[in-house]
């Protein structure tokens, strides 16, 4: 083919390129010029004319396709890494907001209302759960008051009972009452137990929780000093406690503070809870929140007791969460494959900043998933009586599922632009799995490459592989996508 004819064909290609949108024009023209030189080198030169006429049709179709798709349809919204992180962030905020609406979860999240909460301990017998079980007898409490003054600076005894409360109007209501020794407030006041003070002359006084005060006393600001009937007896309201101040074992809505003479009516075998303050000289080691106490018995034996600080008790939900996360990490390799695939080094498309961005995205997902699992497990556990076991189970299951999702999501994203790979196509035949490649091929809609996922791992193709595309492929992808990924 003579040079003059080639120049005429080149001019026609240039005219056809004016139909193509400007963003794709350069790459489109390069591709068609390369094809024209290939056709011009063949013996059948008459094919070049029909080839050039086809360039005009291709330019019109490409322009029509780009207009129809529009810039807003460049990719699915959910495939964006930013949208993925924002969704996780919103899920975390929603679970956190629900946690603050549930009283039990809110108590675990808020900081302790007690000042020097580490020195405030709950005493329980060795080998017994201290969370909700009353296992200290009233006789032991009385003995410690006289014999353990060098260990404790204050001791208080209480037991949880369901009793009838008559507020002076309407029907009686059943509430959870913490029947306690009169010095309960003096033990807790050092920790900042907030109440509005009321009358103190009666043998029995009650402190109302904020919920009971609002529900049954219509949030009366002058309720302190009023006489009500509790368990059929007259008692004086000493004040109202602020919300979320009760961090001791047992659910209490009303605290009944009784004098020593009233408490002495209890039998020595009556069991309850003991809260105490450790002497300052025994709490100098800041690394300890647990202490052990050995008490000699009348028969010559000794009994062991645990003294666990309220500060440590408040951290239990997060300790259970950490333990469940550890179990999920140990179980993860047995439930899913850990390798993310083979990604060959490409100096142009795999710079240090791109590699760091990919791993930063993975770390950000992990940092956002863990709070979602934590708060959601706390929310679910509040619906059951055994909150510890439920929290462990829910955290383990949800954390394992979340970690599996993170790995699957990371494998299905382009290592360059972090968009979700799309358009899966099955390639190959299962019968030729050991002779040729057989699996699923996914493509980056921006044009960075292909992902080959084997249907059945073999010794020569055991994990997914990424294939980078060079610049010659760019003309078939949307210019808006290429500009966005730059």
C-alpha angles and dihedrals in degrees: 000000000000122000095245092058091048090052090052091051090048090053090051091051090051090052090049090050090062088070091057115086112262096248092060099032100094096049092042092053093048092052094049093046091053091051091048092054089050092051092044089057092058121092093240098075094167089077091069094074094054089044092057092048088054089057090068091052091048092050091051093048092048092050091048093050093050092050093048094051094047126196093277093062097055093118141347112281094230091058093068115105090217091055090048092055093043090052091053090047092052091048090052093049091048093051090045091050091050089049091057090050093056112075097216094049093042090056091054093049101044119081117260113279090212124096110227090007091170092071092050107088140180113222119217135166120263114263095021130101111253098192100089106347123102106216107152117094123224089238091059090048092054091047092052091051090065102028104038102051090121090058103038129040091194137011130194131180128205140164130199119237137165108238140167118256122196112193095193096264133059127003127330118268129206115236137173107256127197102209102202143171114265093251094062091102093046089054092047099037090074084062093051103260101183119218136145105247119238138166118335105183100092125088090235126040131177133211114206124216117237091249094053091045092054097039102044104019098040091237091290106188091206096053093114110102095022117133116231135171118252119174087352094301131105115254133172122236108237096187148296124280120224118246121282097011097120106089098155127105115280131043110266128181097170129028115212111200112198133188123249091259091055093045091051089066087074116096118244089245094059108118127214144131127296122208118187145168118239117226110260092239090063096051100057094109100085092192093068128077096163129068132182125220128194118200123189115232130217092254092057096259126114130234125209125220133186121226108197120180121240088235090061091044091056091054094056097097091056092045089054089048092052091048092050091048089053090052090049091051090051092049095045097082090052093054104040143011114268103201113096093209140261116305112178117217114263116180093202100046102025106055122160092260092053092049091049091047091054093052092042088056090051092049091047091054090051092048091052097041096055096059090048090054092044098051094038092053091050090050093051094044092059090069092064133062095228095058096168097057093041092049092050092050096044093045093049095049096042094043092050091049091046094050091049090050091050092054093045092048092049092050092052096054130090110253090220107045099012091228118145112264114243145186100052113205127185112232127191135007126283090224090062096045094125094043102042138013115282124180146073126317121203127186135212106238089214091060103248097127153293131282117215114201115187115227091214119021114237135182091264098038108028102146139024119285132208122220118198119218120222127225094274090075096056096089093069094055129076115270090219089060093049092050092048094053094047 
